[in-house]
Amino acid sequence: MLPLFSTDRLAGFFFGISYLAWFALEVASSFRHHTGRNATTRDQYSGYVISAAIFLAIGTGFGFAYAARGFTITWERPLVFYAGILLVWTGMVFRWYAVRVLGKYFTRQVAIHEGQTVVDAGPYHWIRHPSYAGMLITFVGLGLAMTNWLSLVCMFVFVMLGCSYRVWVEERALVSSLGEPYREYMQRTKRFIPFVY
């Protein structure tokens, strides 16, 4: 079966609006969050890795949604689709809330600012990387909205791999620069899911 968004007009509208909103927010963010003059970049190609992971996730997600019809999610397709759309928006809102709380310390490259301290407000009180958690939620939502099991798995796995490498780079840079306060923060928080992981 074809993905629901390509056979149902209303589903197509919601999918298109959601996908375009996600894309527009990410593009807008890339113009707004640059590494400042008083920052040391320690990216280790993680920006390229996470970008490649996102492109692979989107490419395989759409590809399998159309080509691997044997893996179509047939159970309650409209329910699964709209649950996916809800997750897309939930992930976007959560990601941009996290970005706003992080403020000037949020950049597209891994960078340490002069005088940077551990941010422990808002979602950072519970998890260390809420912006990436939001991204993962968004991509799980997109995978569900494609109503295809392979699309869902590929979108999650590729983005999770990209985020995991980025997080590894970020945490090494933060431990190196912020020292014991960040180590203590790591001991009492999880990466993506409170109390779990």
C-alpha positions, -999 to 999 in steps of 0.1 A, spaced: 0 0 0 11 35 -7 17 59 23 -15 74 36 -4 109 28 -2 101 -9 -37 86 -11 -57 108 13 -59 145 7 -63 156 43 -34 134 54 -14 148 25 -21 183 37 -11 177 73 20 158 63 31 185 39 25 213 64 43 194 92 73 185 70 76 220 57 73 235 92 101 212 104 123 221 74 117 258 77 126 258 114 158 239 108 168 262 80 160 294 99 180 281 129 210 275 107 211 312 99 206 323 135 229 302 156 265 307 147 296 302 168 306 335 183 340 351 184 346 341 219 340 304 213 363 275 206 350 250 180 354 213 187 331 198 161 351 168 149 328 167 118 298 159 139 278 186 120 284 167 88 276 134 104 243 145 118 234 162 85 242 130 66 222 110 91 192 133 86 194 131 48 198 93 49 168 91 73 146 112 50 158 94 18 153 59 31 121 69 49 104 82 17 120 54 -4 107 26 17 73 42 21 68 39 -17 90 9 -26 86 -15 4 48 -18 4 50 -52 21 60 -33 53 31 -10 53 15 -4 87 -20 -17 81 -34 -15 116 -55 16 122 -35 36 95 -53 69 101 -47 66 138 -10 58 133 -6 86 108 -21 113 130 -2 100 160 29 105 139 19 140 130 13 148 167 48 135 175 63 156 147 49 188 163 56 177 198 93 170 189 96 204 171 81 223 200 103 205 225 134 210 204 129 247 201 120 251 237 153 234 245 171 257 220 155 288 236 165 277 271 201 271 260 202 305 245 235 318 233 252 285 240 232 268 212 253 266 180 253 245 149 288 234 156 301 220 188 317 250 205 326 261 240 320 298 248 342 319 270 328 318 305 303 290 297 286 272 326 264 242 329 228 249 319 205 232 343 172 250 336 140 238 319 144 204 302 181 204 309 173 197 345 161 162 335 181 154 303 214 166 289 204 168 253 167 178 249 172 194 215 183 161 201 156 143 220 131 166 203 147 158 169 144 121 176 107 125 186 101 144 153 117 117 132 98 89 149 67 110 141 77 113 105 83 76 103 49 68 118 33 93 94 48 74 65 28 44 77 56 20 69 76 -1 94 109 1 74 105 39 71 100 42 108 130 20 117 153 37 92 143 72 103 149 64 139 181 44 135 199 69 112 190 99 133 198 81 165 233 72 152 239 108 141 227 122 174 248 96 194 280 106 176 272 143 181 264 138 218 297 119 222 316 148 207 297 174 227 301 156 260 339 152 256 342 189 248 321 199 278 339 176 302 372 189 289 362 226 293 338 227 322 354 199 342 338 186 375 306 206 373 297 189 340 308 155 353 284 159 382 257 170 359 263 139 337 260 116 368 225 129 378 210 132 343 203 110 313 210 118 277 176 117 260 149 101 282 146 111 319 156 82 343 160 58 314 187 67 288 
